[in-house]
Structure formats: structure tokens, C-alpha cells
Amino acid sequence: MKDNKNKKANNPISHEIYLPEDHSDGEIHYYSSHIPAGFPSPAENFLEKRLDLNDYLINNKAATFLIKIQGDSMINAGIFNGDILIIDRSIEPADGKIVLCVLNGEFTVKRVVKKEDCLYLMPENKKYKPIQITEDMNFSIWGVVTHSIHKL
């Protein structure tokens, strides 16, 4: 994925939404040996194969897009301000999944939770309160978050 050259999707609300590019040149070197995160060990000096991040991260290219997230309501789920989320519209939203949705004309990313007969959007930060979805709200789910990409 080339985040600085991705094509913007048509979107009436001004958010950064991107479509993944063709992955013909998205391959990088991939070493399949397991690297410990503790005490250093000698590394293997051979390349096993190439890894295309589009193939690794995207299951259904036609139904996938990327967004750049703003805010801190999902930090306890590992989603931080400035992260790029991969959203797959072909995955069925289900209880406990993190989704991109539109609530009363505004995008938000939250965990969807069904309790009894009520649907809630749950933040992953104690500073924010759950949102109960009611019939008088304009609500739709755009897709399921499959990955969060952030710089260390």
C-alpha cells in the first residue's frame, strides 16, 4: 500500500478515505524465522520469500478501503490518533466487532455490542460513554475494521 499515493474515494463528508492501490509493486522482503522480542539471538541471513502487504492485509480488494483515524476513543483497542484503519465492507458486522459507521451524518469507529434487544456503540476509552442506537437516529455501518496500522 502506498499511503501517500492512494486514490481518495468519493465521500460527501470530508474525511480521509482511501482505496487500496494495485499491489503489483507492494512487495517487501519477508523473513519467516521467528524473532524473539526478548534477549537478542543470532539472525538468519537468508531471504525466504517476498511479502505483499496488500495480500497479507486485504482479503477482498473490491470491498476494502482505508481511513485515517482522528481521536482517542478507541485507544484501548490499539487504535490511536493518526492510525490508518483497513475497513472491509464484505464482512458481516457482528456483536463485538469494531466497525466504521455513520451516526447522524458523522463517521465514527466503535465496537458494536448487542445487549438484549439494544444495539450500542462502545468506545475503548473510559473518557467516553457508550452510545445506545435508537430508532430516531440515522445510523448505518459502512464496514468492519480488520487492521490498524500505526507508526511506532
N, C-alpha and C positions, 0 to 999 in steps of 0.2 A: 504494500500500500504506500502510495506517495501522498502523504497528507498535505503537502504544500501545492500539489498539482491536481488534486481531486476535483471532480466536477460538482458544483453545487446543485442540489435537487431543487425543483420548483417548490417554493414554500411561501405562502402568504404571510406567515409570521416571521419576523426577522430573527432567525436563529441560524447557527452554523450547522447545516445538514449536508453531508457529502455522500456521494455514491462511490463504491469501490471501483478502482480502475481495473483494466485488464491486467492480469498478473503474469504477462509474458516475461517481464524483467524484474519481478519482485523476489527472486530467489536470493538467499544468503547462505553462507556456509553453515552447516549444521553438524555438530559433533554429538554422536549419540551416547558417548560414555557418560556415566553419571558423575557429576562433580559435587564433592561434599561441600557444604556451606560452613563446616567447622574447621578443623585443623587441615592445613594445605597438604595435598598429596601430589606426586608427580603426574603431570598431564600426559595424555596420549597425544602423539604428534601426527596423527593421520586424520584426514577428512573422510568421513563415511559417505555422506551424500549432501545434496543441497535441499534446503527447506524453503518452500514458497509460503510466506506468511498468509497470503490470501487463501491458499488451500488449507492451511492449518486453522485459520480463524473464521473462515466463511464457509458455511455449508450450502447455502442457497444464494448465489450471487444476485439473481434477479429479484430476490425479496429482501436484500440486505442493504442497509445504508449506515453511515457513521454520523455521529453527532459529537460536538464538543460541549462538555457539560459546564455549567456555571452554578456555583453554590456549594453548600456543605451539608445538605440534608441527608446524604447517603454515605457519609464517611465511614460509618461502622460496617458498611458492606464492602469497603475497599474502593469506593468511587469518590474521587476527590475533585475539587475545583480545577478545571483545565484538562481533565481526562477526556479521552476520546472513547466513546462507547460504540460498540458494534450492536446494531439492532437488527433482528431477523423478524420480518413480518409473516413468515410462513410457519412460525412456531405458535401453537395454540397457547394463549395466556392461561395460566393455571394458578391456583392458590399457592402462594409463597414465591412466585416468580417476580423478578424485577422487571418492570415494564416502562416504556415510554408512552405517555398518554397525553391527551388534551383534555383539560378540565376548564370549562367555562372560557374557552378561547386561548388558554395558555398551556404551553408544554410543561410537563413535569415528569421526573423519573422517581418512581416509588416502588415499594414492594406491594403487590396486590394480595390482600388477605380476605378470605370469606369466613365470616363468623355467623353461625346460624343462617339467617336469610339476608344478612347485610354484607355489603362489599366495602372494604376500607383500603385506602392508600396509606401505607405505613412508611414513615421516614425511618432512617437508620442513624438518627442523631437525636439525643434527648432534648435538644433545644426546640424541636418541632413536634407538633401534635398530629396524631392520625387524622385523616380526613375521611369521614363517612360519606359514601356516594349515595345521593338521594335522587328521586325521580325528577326533581325540579332542576337538577344540574345538567349541563351539556357536557357529556363525558364519552370519550372513546379511547380505546387502546390502539396505538399505532404499531406496536411490536414489542417483542421480548428482548431484553438485554442479554447478550450471550458472552460478551467480554468487555473489560475495562482496560484501556491502555493508558498508562501514565509513566512519566519520566521519574527516575529516581533522583 
